[in-house]
Amino acid sequence: MSTFISEPGTRLGGRYRLEDRIGASSGWAAWKAIDETLARAVTVLTFARGFPRITDAVTAARAASRLTDARLAQVFDVEEDWDHAYVVMEWVVGDSLDDLLADGPLDPGQGAEIVEQSAEALASAHAAGVAHLCLTPKSLRWTSGGGVKIVGLGIDAALAGVTADDPALADTRSLGKLLYAALTAHWPGAYPSRSSPVVNAPGGEVMGGGAAGAGMTRFSAVASVAGVVSGGLWCPPCPSGSSTWQQTPSMPAGTPARTCRGDSGCPSTSGAGGSDGQSPPGQCAVSAA
């Protein structure tokens, strides 16, 4: 029997009890389930008999399961029998970027934090040869602990049959779109889901093709996004006549506070560097919230 036609209460692998179906499309379904062995909630992906991309999805899940960055939703188990295939993943608790944008743009600091963390996590995945390829505001979750979780790494693309000649560059362009969405509550171009509160913006792509890719190694583009975001969005110039400038935006619990001290027109209180003694003038140091 195909796992796709399972019902609530069905046990897969003798341990994963399906509870609520949380999403479905042609050929697959996603469930909230309970791992009865470890007594924890998990996400289970099931497939319809004859779904042509089962092998691709299972292969992508196995690749994702080898990654260790805590900001990437984990893959716990994979069953690849054609008629009984399923994938077991981490159950991520938290608001998606899509949810956070329901009431309008984010505080610039919060938006920068989310995209910076996402860029760093994706850089680690790219270094291992794994890309997302289907990044949308629904792919990023802000957890109760004040951190990012990226869901669907590689798997969402496999389910949709999405590929790219340069996967790292494709993810980098998507990060640009996500940053634009976080700061404006508009999505550049046609949004992947009509149910989203994010409003489509005219003008198409945020990041140009040739300029974005020129001179970059295969995995360097996403890492550079993290550096640009962390160094450029937190620290406006100091007020005239002031020696320090402190920024403490309203952010979810657990987000580290940012303090910016000094720039070319504002002497640093710690000499030539930032408040941590290491960051350059005008850059940000992380301090306890």
Buried (B, 14 or more C-beta within 10 A) or exposed (E): EBBBEBEEEBEBEEBBBBBEBEEEEEBBBBBBBBBEEEEEEBBBBBBBBEBEBBEBBBBBBBBBBEBEBEBBBBBBBBBBEEEBBBBBBBBBEBBBBBBBBEEEBBBBBBBBBBBBBBBBBBBBBBBBEBBBBBBBBBBBBBBEEBBBBBBBBBBBBBBBEEEEEBBBBBBBBBBBBBBBBBBBBBBBBEBBEEEBBBEEBEEEEBBEEEEBBEEBEEBBBBBBBBEBBBBEBBBEBBEEEEEBBEBEBEBBEEBBBBBBBBBEEBBBEBEEBBBBEEBEBBBBBBEEE
